[in-house]
Amino acid sequence: MIDKLIRETRSFRSFERVKISKKELEEVIETARYSSSARNAQCIRYVLISDDEICSQVFPHTKWAGFINWNPTKEESPTGYILMLNEKKVGVSETLFNFDMGIASQNIMLKLRDMKYGGCIIGAYNKPVIKDLLEISDDYDLGVLIAIGKPKETVEIIDTTSDTRYFRSNGIHYVPKLRRADLIIKNI
């Protein structure tokens, strides 16, 4: 069951015009709050965005799919976002914040997929603009922005022995994954 959910939890980059509600976003964070945390510091805070106007203002300041020359259109844009923040007063290093953020991000993505939504973890966005737009105080460092919506695209995993660059062909987004045998250095 978990293996299937992990395989289905891909980065989706185009979405149908189906909104995620505030209540659903809160449900996602209810799951994320149980994520492992270095030193159990629990430094991550969240900004949940489902307002249509705010979503439309955030979208132009995001960058998508670094390996391919493609971006979703406004009509394919996310209907929600989760912005992850590091609460500075907790006092964790950037390394530990990134560690916690990676764990929580994956749990968020798994929960979204379980709810029949999809997402894309975005690190490439205009942080100063988003910070101002969302009126984030200097008490927080911005982390990743998770774009959310009902997936409009098909994503397929394929095996590879070397080239891991994802690509699109005939409307399908292909994600090459190294084979297990290529990942295990020793099994002793």
N, CA, C and O of each residue as an XYZ file, in Angstrom:
752
protein
N       0.816     -1.189      0.000
C       0.000      0.000      0.000
C       0.865      1.261      0.000
O       0.640      2.153     -0.818
N       1.856      1.357      0.904
C       2.708      2.541      0.945
C       3.555      2.643     -0.315
O       3.794      3.745     -0.809
N       4.017      1.497     -0.850
C       4.813      1.520     -2.075
C       4.018      2.124     -3.229
O       4.546      2.932     -3.993
N       2.766      1.738     -3.355
C       1.908      2.256     -4.427
C       1.721      3.764     -4.276
O       1.813      4.499     -5.259
N       1.460      4.228     -3.063
C       1.267      5.658     -2.820
C       2.536      6.440     -3.141
O       2.464      7.517     -3.732
N       3.690      5.913     -2.760
C       4.956      6.587     -3.064
C       5.158      6.679     -4.571
O       5.550      7.733     -5.074
N       4.899      5.597     -5.301
C       5.060      5.622     -6.759
C       4.097      6.602     -7.423
O       4.432      7.204     -8.443
N       2.907      6.764     -6.854
C       1.909      7.684     -7.428
C       2.151      9.138     -7.027
O       1.566     10.047     -7.616
N       2.998      9.361     -6.043
C       3.262     10.718     -5.562
C       4.414     11.307     -6.361
O       5.579     11.184     -5.983
N       4.077     11.935     -7.446
C       5.034     12.550     -8.351
C       4.876     14.063     -8.278
O       3.961     14.563     -7.625
N       5.760     14.786     -8.944
C       5.594     16.229     -9.112
C       4.638     16.464    -10.268
O       4.949     16.157    -11.419
N       3.490     17.003     -9.956
C       2.514     17.370    -10.982
C       2.647     18.866    -11.230
O       2.771     19.649    -10.288
N       2.621     19.260    -12.506
C       2.878     20.655    -12.853
C       1.747     21.323    -13.622
O       1.843     22.506    -13.948
N       0.692     20.598    -13.914
C      -0.486     21.235    -14.523
C      -1.719     20.674    -13.832
O      -1.804     19.489    -13.513
N      -2.671     21.576    -13.615
C      -3.800     21.251    -12.752
C      -5.130     21.639    -13.383
O      -5.214     22.561    -14.194
N      -6.169     20.906    -12.985
C      -7.537     21.251    -13.351
C      -7.985     22.404    -12.458
O      -7.337     22.707    -11.456
N      -9.073     23.033    -12.818
C      -9.576     24.178    -12.044
C     -10.455     23.702    -10.894
O     -11.590     24.157    -10.755
N      -9.948     22.798    -10.075
C     -10.656     22.275     -8.904
C      -9.953     22.821     -7.670
O      -8.762     22.586     -7.472
N     -10.686     23.543     -6.850
C     -10.099     24.178     -5.667
C      -9.855     23.178     -4.538
O     -10.605     22.219     -4.353
N      -8.796     23.434     -3.801
C      -8.587     22.758     -2.524
C      -9.083     23.731     -1.453
O      -8.773     24.921     -1.502
N      -9.834     23.236     -0.512
C     -10.444     24.111      0.496
C      -9.471     24.409      1.639
O      -8.463     23.723      1.813
N      -9.795     25.441      2.410
C      -9.010     25.758      3.607
C      -9.003     24.575      4.567
O      -7.977     24.253      5.166
N     -10.147     23.938      4.704
C     -10.256     22.785      5.606
C      -9.348     21.645      5.137
O      -8.688     21.003      5.954
N      -9.313     21.392      3.822
C      -8.442     20.330      3.293
C      -6.969     20.673      3.525
O      -6.178     19.797      3.873
N      -6.600     21.940      3.334
C      -5.216     22.342      3.595
C      -4.856     22.140      5.066
O      -3.752     21.702      5.388
N      -5.791     22.461      5.948
C      -5.549     22.238      7.377
C      -5.400     20.750      7.686
O      -4.615     20.369      8.555
N      -6.149     19.912      6.977
C      -6.032     18.455      7.145
C      -4.639     17.976      6.732
O      -4.068     17.087      7.365
N      -4.100     18.570      5.670
C      -2.747     18.227      5.219
C      -1.727     18.570      6.310
O      -0.828     17.780      6.596
N      -1.871     19.741      6.910
C      -0.935     20.145      7.962
C      -1.120     19.303      9.219
O      -0.159     19.057      9.947
N      -2.340     18.864      9.477
C      -2.570     17.961     10.618
C      -1.725     16.697     10.458
O      -1.191     16.177     11.437
N      -1.605     16.205      9.223
C      -0.747     15.050      8.962
C       0.725     15.443      9.050
O       1.523     14.725      9.652
N       1.087     16.578      8.451
C       2.492     17.005      8.400
C       3.073     17.250      9.789
O       4.275     17.083      9.994
N       2.241     17.641     10.737
C       2.764     17.972     12.066
C       3.340     16.754     12.785
O       4.075     16.901     13.761
N       3.010     15.559     12.310
C       3.554     14.333     12.898
C       4.891     13.924     12.276
O       5.453     12.890     12.635
N       5.396     14.732     11.351
C       6.665     14.421     10.691
C       7.810     14.400     11.691
O       7.799     15.120     12.689
N       8.794     13.562     11.407
C      10.023     13.566     12.203
C      10.660     14.948     12.120
O      10.487     15.669     11.138
N      11.400     15.305     13.168
C      12.037     16.616     13.228
C      13.369     16.478     13.955
O      13.432     15.885     15.032
N      14.434     17.026     13.368
C      15.748     16.983     14.006
C      15.661     17.649     15.374
O      15.151     18.762     15.502
N      16.162     16.960     16.392
C      16.101     17.420     17.788
C      14.657     17.639     18.253
O      14.436     18.198     19.328
N      13.690     17.212     17.469
C      12.267     17.475     17.717
C      12.004     18.972     17.905
O      11.128     19.369     18.673
N      12.776     19.791     17.191
C      12.689     21.247     17.330
C      11.395     21.817     16.744
O      10.903     22.849     17.201
N      10.852     21.145     15.735
C       9.585     21.556     15.118
C       9.610     23.037     14.722
O       8.764     23.827     15.143
N      10.602     23.386     13.901
C      10.814     24.777     13.494
C       9.921     25.224     12.340
O       9.834     26.420     12.063
N       9.263     24.297     11.668
C       8.502     24.643     10.462
C       7.161     25.263     10.819
O       6.432     24.779     11.686
N       6.862     26.358     10.114
C       5.548     26.995     10.175
C       5.019     27.055      8.745
O       5.791     26.944      7.792
N       3.735     27.225      8.595
C       3.102     27.119      7.280
C       2.209     28.321      6.988
O       1.556     28.864      7.879
N       2.199     28.718      5.734
C       1.205     29.649      5.215
C       0.381     28.854      4.216
O       0.918     28.322      3.244
N      -0.922     28.773      4.454
C      -1.831     28.021      3.589
C      -2.552     29.005      2.678
O      -3.120     29.993      3.143
N      -2.526     28.729      1.387
C      -3.104     29.654      0.411
C      -4.113     28.914     -0.453
O      -3.761     27.976     -1.168
N      -5.366     29.341     -0.383
C      -6.401     28.786     -1.263
C      -7.221     29.889     -1.924
O      -8.067     29.605     -2.772
N      -6.983     31.136     -1.546
C      -7.686     32.274     -2.124
C      -7.303     32.428     -3.603
O      -6.121     32.488     -3.940
N      -8.311     32.490     -4.477
C      -8.060     32.563     -5.922
C      -7.167     33.741     -6.298
O      -6.236     33.594     -7.089
N      -7.449     34.890     -5.737
C      -6.687     36.101     -6.070
C      -5.233     35.974     -5.637
O      -4.328     36.319     -6.397
N      -5.001     35.486     -4.432
C      -3.624     35.318     -3.952
C      -2.903     34.261     -4.789
O      -1.739     34.442     -5.146
N      -3.587     33.162     -5.104
C      -2.977     32.125     -5.958
C      -2.547     32.718     -7.297
O      -1.459     32.416     -7.788
N      -3.393     33.558     -7.890
C      -3.069     34.145     -9.193
C      -1.918     35.145     -9.081
O      -1.206     35.372    -10.059
N      -1.726     35.741     -7.914
C      -0.603     36.659     -7.714
C       0.703     35.911     -7.441
O       1.777     36.393     -7.801
N       0.620     34.758     -6.820
C       1.814     33.954     -6.533
C       2.352     33.310     -7.817
O       3.562     33.303     -8.044
N       1.466     32.776     -8.649
C       1.833     31.958     -9.811
C       2.909     32.569    -10.719
O       3.851     31.860    -11.074
N       2.819     33.850    -11.113
C       3.834     34.391    -12.033
C       5.244     34.445    -11.449
O       6.210     34.650    -12.184
N       5.365     34.267    -10.159
C       6.668     34.373     -9.501
C       7.285     33.004     -9.208
O       8.215     32.890     -8.410
N       6.755     31.967     -9.866
C       7.267     30.604     -9.704
C       7.959     30.149    -10.981
O       7.622     30.598    -12.077
N       8.932     29.254    -10.829
C       9.623     28.659    -11.982
C       9.439     27.151    -11.897
O       9.506     26.567    -10.815
N       9.208     26.526    -13.048
C       8.823     25.115    -13.095
C       9.767     24.330    -13.994
O      10.313     24.869    -14.957
N       9.955     23.059    -13.674
C      10.589     22.065    -14.560
C      11.918     22.542    -15.139
O      12.005     22.869    -16.322
N      12.942     22.578    -14.306
C      14.243     23.077    -14.714
C      14.885     22.367    -15.895
O      15.660     22.985    -16.624
N      14.588     21.088    -16.111
C      15.224     20.340    -17.199
C      14.540     20.531    -18.546
O      15.109     20.178    -19.579
N      13.344     21.078    -18.553
C      12.632     21.227    -19.820
C      12.141     22.660    -19.979
O      11.889     23.356    -18.995
N      12.010     23.087    -21.218
C      11.543     24.431    -21.521
C      10.017     24.422    -21.549
O       9.398     24.398    -22.612
N       9.433     24.441    -20.363
C       7.981     24.342    -20.259
C       7.531     24.925    -18.934
O       8.203     24.778    -17.913
N       6.398     25.580    -18.963
C       5.740     26.063    -17.749
C       4.249     25.865    -17.916
O       3.750     25.906    -19.041
N       3.515     25.650    -16.824
C       2.063     25.561    -16.948
C       1.488     26.917    -17.353
O       2.056     27.966    -17.047
N       0.360     26.874    -18.041
C      -0.342     28.105    -18.390
C      -1.134     28.583    -17.180
O      -1.265     27.860    -16.192
N      -1.657     29.792    -17.259
C      -2.491     30.314    -16.171
C      -3.694     29.398    -15.940
O      -4.120     29.204    -14.802
N      -4.241     28.834    -17.025
C      -5.390     27.932    -16.916
C      -5.026     26.603    -16.259
O      -5.911     25.887    -15.789
N      -3.745     26.264    -16.218
C      -3.269     25.020    -15.599
C      -2.619     25.270    -14.237
O      -2.049     24.359    -13.637
N      -2.709     26.498    -13.763
C      -1.991     26.888    -12.545
C      -2.591     26.250    -11.293
O      -3.742     25.813    -11.305
N      -1.813     26.199    -10.220
C      -2.284     25.606     -8.962
C      -3.483     26.360     -8.387
O      -3.646     27.561     -8.606
N      -4.305     25.636     -7.656
C      -5.440     26.261     -6.971
C      -5.163     26.413     -5.477
O      -6.033     26.835     -4.715
N      -3.960     26.069     -5.074
C      -3.550     26.246     -3.692
C      -2.041     26.155     -3.570
O      -1.355     25.659     -4.464
N      -1.544     26.639     -2.455
C      -0.115     26.569     -2.153
C       0.054     26.365     -0.652
O      -0.795     26.757      0.149
N       1.166     25.746     -0.297
C       1.624     25.720      1.088
C       3.049     26.261      1.075
O       3.929     25.706      0.417
N       3.267     27.349      1.807
C       4.600     27.912      1.954
C       5.157     27.447      3.292
O       4.521     27.603      4.335
N       6.350     26.877      3.244
C       7.002     26.403      4.466
C       7.997     27.455      4.941
O       8.780     27.989      4.155
N       7.954     27.744      6.239
C       8.802     28.763      6.843
C       9.605     28.172      7.993
O       9.176     27.220      8.645
N      10.780     28.754      8.232
C      11.592     28.416      9.397
C      11.385     29.519     10.430
O      11.748     30.670     10.187
N      10.811     29.182     11.570
C      10.646     30.168     12.633
C      12.004     30.371     13.304
O      12.494     29.486     14.006
N      12.605     31.533     13.087
C      13.981     31.801     13.517
C      14.189     31.632     15.020
O      15.243     31.155     15.441
N      13.215     32.012     15.831
C      13.415     31.969     17.284
C      13.584     30.548     17.819
O      14.059     30.357     18.939
N      13.196     29.551     17.020
C      13.406     28.159     17.437
C      14.900     27.858     17.463
O      15.361     27.037     18.256
N      15.658     28.530     16.586
C      17.109     28.467     16.648
C      17.762     27.263     16.002
O      18.835     26.845     16.438
N      17.151     26.691     14.975
C      17.811     25.576     14.287
C      18.634     26.107     13.118
O      18.335     27.162     12.558
N      19.655     25.373     12.765
C      20.504     25.745     11.637
C      19.743     25.561     10.329
O      18.712     24.892     10.275
N      20.278     26.170      9.287
C      19.683     25.998      7.961
C      19.706     24.523      7.554
O      18.771     24.034      6.921
N      20.772     23.824      7.919
C      20.875     22.395      7.602
C      19.742     21.606      8.244
O      19.099     20.790      7.583
N      19.495     21.844      9.530
C      18.421     21.115     10.207
C      17.050     21.518      9.674
O      16.159     20.676      9.558
N      16.875     22.799      9.350
C      15.612     23.242      8.750
C      15.385     22.513      7.435
O      14.288     22.017      7.177
N      16.422     22.445      6.601
C      16.283     21.752      5.317
C      15.972     20.274      5.516
O      15.181     19.699      4.768
N      16.579     19.666      6.504
C      16.309     18.267      6.842
C      14.829     18.091      7.189
O      14.148     17.239      6.620
N      14.342     18.903      8.124
C      12.934     18.823      8.531
C      11.994     19.140      7.374
O      10.960     18.494      7.201
N      12.370     20.147      6.584
C      11.522     20.561      5.472
C      11.388     19.442      4.439
O      10.310     19.242      3.879
N      12.470     18.719      4.186
C      12.407     17.605      3.244
C      11.466     16.513      3.712
O      10.675     15.985      2.930
N      11.553     16.178      4.986
C      10.673     15.142      5.539
C       9.219     15.595      5.488
O       8.351     14.860      5.017
N       8.955     16.803      5.973
C       7.575     17.308      5.999
C       7.022     17.482      4.588
O       5.848     17.200      4.344
N       7.858     17.945      3.656
C       7.407     18.127      2.267
C       6.944     16.810      1.659
O       5.895     16.753      1.017
N       7.721     15.758      1.860
C       7.327     14.463      1.310
C       6.042     13.966      1.962
O       5.175     13.417      1.282
N       5.912     14.154      3.264
C       4.668     13.744      3.926
C       3.478     14.539      3.412
O       2.389     13.989      3.250
N       3.673     15.822      3.157
C       2.611     16.652      2.575
C       2.236     16.126      1.196
O       1.054     15.993      0.878
N       3.233     15.828      0.384
C       2.962     15.315     -0.968
C       2.213     13.983     -0.913
O       1.288     13.757     -1.694
N       2.608     13.109      0.004
C       1.915     11.821      0.159
C       0.463     12.029      0.584
O      -0.441     11.383      0.054
N       0.243     12.919      1.528
C      -1.122     13.194      1.991
C      -1.965     13.791      0.867
O      -3.119     13.403      0.685
N      -1.399     14.726      0.119
C      -2.132     15.311     -1.010
C      -2.545     14.232     -2.002
O      -3.684     14.215     -2.469
N      -1.625     13.338     -2.322
C      -1.936     12.280     -3.298
C      -3.014     11.356     -2.752
O      -3.897     10.922     -3.491
N      -2.943     11.056     -1.464
C      -3.956     10.227     -0.825
C      -5.334     10.888     -0.903
O      -6.354     10.199     -0.924
N      -5.362     12.214     -0.946
C      -6.608     12.980     -1.046
C      -7.013     13.224     -2.506
O      -7.964     13.958     -2.774
N      -6.283     12.602     -3.451
C      -6.533     12.730     -4.893
C      -6.108     14.086     -5.454
O      -6.541     14.476     -6.538
N      -5.266     14.798     -4.721
C      -4.635     16.016     -5.223
C      -3.211     15.669     -5.615
O      -2.741     14.554     -5.390
N      -2.545     16.624     -6.193
C      -1.138     16.474     -6.503
C      -0.435     17.769     -6.174
O      -1.070     18.788     -5.903
N       0.871     17.721     -6.199
C       1.624     18.923     -5.887
C       2.970     18.935     -6.568
O       3.374     17.974     -7.222
N       3.648     20.043     -6.396
C       5.008     20.190     -6.898
C       5.772     21.033     -5.880
O       5.363     22.147     -5.553
N       6.869     20.500     -5.389
C       7.695     21.220     -4.421
C       8.589     22.181     -5.203
O       9.421     21.758     -6.005
N       8.408     23.468     -4.960
C       9.105     24.499     -5.733
C      10.100     25.233     -4.839
O       9.734     25.828     -3.826
N      11.353     25.175     -5.238
C      12.375     25.965     -4.566
C      12.709     27.221     -5.354
O      13.245     28.187     -4.810
N      12.384     27.196     -6.652
C      12.695     28.315     -7.543
C      11.488     29.240     -7.658
O      10.636     29.085     -8.532
N      11.447     30.191     -6.758
C      10.412     31.223     -6.817
C      11.019     32.521     -6.293
O      12.054     32.505     -5.625
N      10.382     33.627     -6.594
C      10.903     34.929     -6.208
C      10.574     35.183     -4.734
O       9.504     35.691     -4.398
N      11.507     34.824     -3.879
C      11.263     34.892     -2.433
C      10.966     36.310     -1.936
O      10.029     36.479     -1.155
N      11.716     37.334     -2.349
C      11.388     38.679     -1.850
C       9.970     39.126     -2.228
O       9.272     39.733     -1.416
N       9.554     38.828     -3.443
C       8.205     39.215     -3.877
C       7.146     38.454     -3.083
O       6.176     39.050     -2.615
N       7.326     37.145     -2.928
C       6.350     36.326     -2.193
C       6.314     36.742     -0.721
O       5.244     36.790     -0.116
N       7.463     37.036     -0.155
C       7.512     37.489      1.244
C       6.687     38.760      1.420
O       5.920     38.878      2.375
N       6.845     39.712      0.497
C       6.071     40.958      0.563
C       4.595     40.711      0.300
O       3.739     41.225      1.019
N       4.296     39.932     -0.720
C       2.906     39.657     -1.093
C       2.132     39.035      0.069
O       0.988     39.406      0.330
N       2.759     38.094      0.759
C       2.092     37.378      1.850
C       2.317     38.038      3.215
O       1.849     37.549      4.244
N       3.043     39.156      3.197
C       3.311     39.917      4.425
C       3.932     39.037      5.517
O       3.451     38.981      6.649
N       5.019     38.352      5.134
C       5.753     37.484      6.059
C       6.762     38.340      6.830
O       7.544     39.073      6.224
N       6.748     38.251      8.132
C       7.659     39.061      8.954
C       9.082     38.505      8.876
O       9.312     37.387      8.415
N      10.022     39.320      9.338
C      11.423     38.912      9.353
C      11.713     37.855     10.414
O      12.854     37.415     10.551
N      10.701     37.448     11.157
C      10.859     36.382     12.150
C      10.967     35.006     11.500
O      11.196     34.008     12.184
N      10.802     34.955     10.171
C      10.772     33.678      9.452
C      11.683     33.721      8.236
O      11.803     34.750      7.571
N      12.323     32.590      7.953
C      13.023     32.375      6.687
C      12.111     31.555      5.795
O      11.470     30.608      6.250
N      12.056     31.922      4.514
C      11.206     31.193      3.577
C      11.875     29.902      3.137
O      13.074     29.865      2.859
N      11.078     28.850      3.079
C      11.532     27.558      2.578
C      10.887     27.279      1.236
O      10.748     28.181      0.410
N      10.496     26.052      1.016
C       9.893     25.684     -0.263
C       8.427     26.109     -0.314
O       7.771     26.320      0.706
N       7.952     26.223     -1.546
C       6.559     26.537     -1.833
C       5.978     25.305     -2.521
O       6.487     24.884     -3.559
N       4.932     24.730     -1.966
C       4.329     23.540     -2.565
C       3.074     23.965     -3.315
O       2.108     24.441     -2.718
N       3.102     23.787     -4.636
C       1.951     24.089     -5.487
C       0.998     22.902     -5.434
O       1.431     21.750     -5.431
N      -0.313     23.192     -5.392
C      -1.306     22.135     -5.167
C      -2.474     22.269     -6.131
O      -2.887     23.376     -6.476
N      -2.999     21.129     -6.562
C      -4.217     21.101     -7.365
C      -4.577     19.676     -7.747
O      -3.888     18.723     -7.385
N      -5.674     19.551     -8.488
C      -6.058     18.254     -9.058
C      -5.224     18.054    -10.315
O      -5.319     18.862    -11.239
N      -4.410     17.005    -10.380
C      -3.524     16.814    -11.528
C      -4.277     16.716    -12.848
O      -5.307     16.052    -12.961
N      -3.720     17.407    -13.840
C      -4.275     17.392    -15.193
C      -3.400     16.544    -16.117
O      -3.820     16.185    -17.217
N      -2.216     16.234    -15.681
C      -1.246     15.563    -16.543
C      -1.010     14.118    -16.115
O      -1.370     13.706    -15.012
N      -0.403     13.373    -17.011
C       0.005     12.001    -16.733
C       1.505     11.997    -16.483
O       2.276     12.574    -17.250
N       1.909     11.342    -15.406
C       3.324     11.217    -15.073
C       3.645      9.732    -15.003
O       2.953      8.968    -14.329
N       4.700      9.328    -15.706
C       5.104      7.919    -15.715
C       6.552      7.785    -15.275
O       7.409      8.579    -15.663
N       6.812      6.779    -14.465
C       8.170      6.453    -14.035
C       8.741      5.421    -14.996
O       8.075      4.448    -15.351
N       9.986      5.647    -15.413
C      10.680      4.680    -16.269
C      12.045      4.376    -15.640
O      12.619      5.219    -14.951
N      12.551      3.177    -15.880
C      13.865      2.792    -15.373
C      14.958      3.394    -16.241
O      14.795      3.552    -17.451
N      16.074      3.727    -15.604
C      17.241      4.213    -16.322
C      18.488      3.671    -15.635
O      18.450      3.280    -14.469
N      19.587      3.654    -16.372
C      20.861      3.258    -15.777
C      21.784      4.460    -15.591
O      22.809      4.351    -14.919
N      21.427      5.617    -16.185
C      22.324      6.768    -16.038
C      21.607      8.123    -16.104
O      21.700      8.904    -15.157
N      20.910      8.414    -17.173
C      20.335      9.748    -17.376
C      19.049      9.904    -16.566
O      18.051      9.237    -16.839
N      19.080     10.782    -15.578
C      17.919     10.962    -14.699
C      17.117     12.221    -15.029
O      16.227     12.600    -14.267
N      17.418     12.867    -16.142
C      16.668     14.074    -16.506
C      15.260     13.701    -16.958
O      15.075     12.870    -17.847
N      14.271     14.335    -16.326
C      12.887     14.084    -16.727
C      12.617     14.775    -18.060
O      13.338     15.694    -18.449
N      11.576     14.328    -18.753
C      11.253     14.892    -20.064
C       9.776     14.689    -20.365
O       9.089     13.913    -19.700
N       9.302     15.401    -21.381
C       7.914     15.287    -21.835
C       7.903     14.789    -23.266
O       8.734     15.170    -24.090
N       6.932     13.919    -23.536
C       6.743     13.415    -24.889
C       5.275     13.064    -25.065
O       4.707     12.318    -24.268
N       4.668     13.600    -26.103
C       3.255     13.337    -26.401
C       2.347     13.583    -25.195
O       1.426     12.809    -24.934
N       2.615     14.663    -24.467
C       1.762     15.044    -23.345
C       1.983     14.259    -22.066
O       1.262     14.459    -21.088
N       2.964     13.370    -22.054
C       3.260     12.579    -20.853
C       4.583     13.063    -20.269
O       5.554     13.281    -20.994
N       4.607     13.225    -18.963
C       5.817     13.635    -18.258
C       6.501     12.358    -17.748
O       5.941     11.632    -16.927
N       7.709     12.096    -18.240
C       8.450     10.889    -17.869
C       9.503     11.217    -16.809
O      10.228     12.207    -16.913
N       9.567     10.365    -15.795
C      10.512     10.545    -14.694
C      11.408      9.308    -14.621
O      10.986      8.270    -14.111
N      12.652      9.410    -15.130
C      13.573      8.276    -15.049
C      14.062      8.054    -13.619
O      14.430      9.002    -12.925
N      14.061      6.813    -13.194
C      14.552      6.442    -11.865
C      15.628      5.370    -12.021
O      15.465      4.413    -12.778
N      16.727      5.548    -11.293
C      17.782      4.539    -11.310
C      17.254      3.222    -10.754
O      16.401      3.197     -9.866
N      17.783      2.128    -11.300
C      17.368      0.801    -10.845
C      17.954      0.505     -9.463
O      18.994      1.052     -9.097
N      17.299     -0.345     -8.714
C      17.768     -0.725     -7.377
C      19.216     -1.208     -7.425
O      20.025     -0.836     -6.575
N      19.543     -2.031     -8.412
C      20.897     -2.583     -8.523
C      21.945     -1.483     -8.694
O      23.094     -1.656     -8.287
N      21.558     -0.353     -9.293
C      22.492      0.758     -9.484
C      22.609      1.641     -8.242
O      23.522      2.462     -8.153
N      21.718      1.483     -7.306
C      21.712      2.311     -6.097
C      22.464      1.677     -4.933
O      23.033      2.380     -4.099
N      22.464      0.353     -4.880
C      23.066     -0.346     -3.740
C      24.555     -0.548     -3.999
O      24.945     -1.247     -4.935
N      25.377      0.070     -3.162
C      26.829     -0.058     -3.294
C      27.303     -1.383     -2.709
O      28.123     -2.077     -3.309
N      26.784     -1.730     -1.535
C      27.101     -3.002     -0.883
C      25.866     -3.497     -0.163
O      25.047     -2.712      0.316
N      25.744     -4.813     -0.096
C      24.697     -5.450      0.700
C      25.387     -6.564      1.467
O      25.472     -7.696      0.992
N      25.881     -6.239      2.657
C      26.736     -7.187      3.386
C      26.085     -7.689      4.665
O      26.679     -8.491      5.387
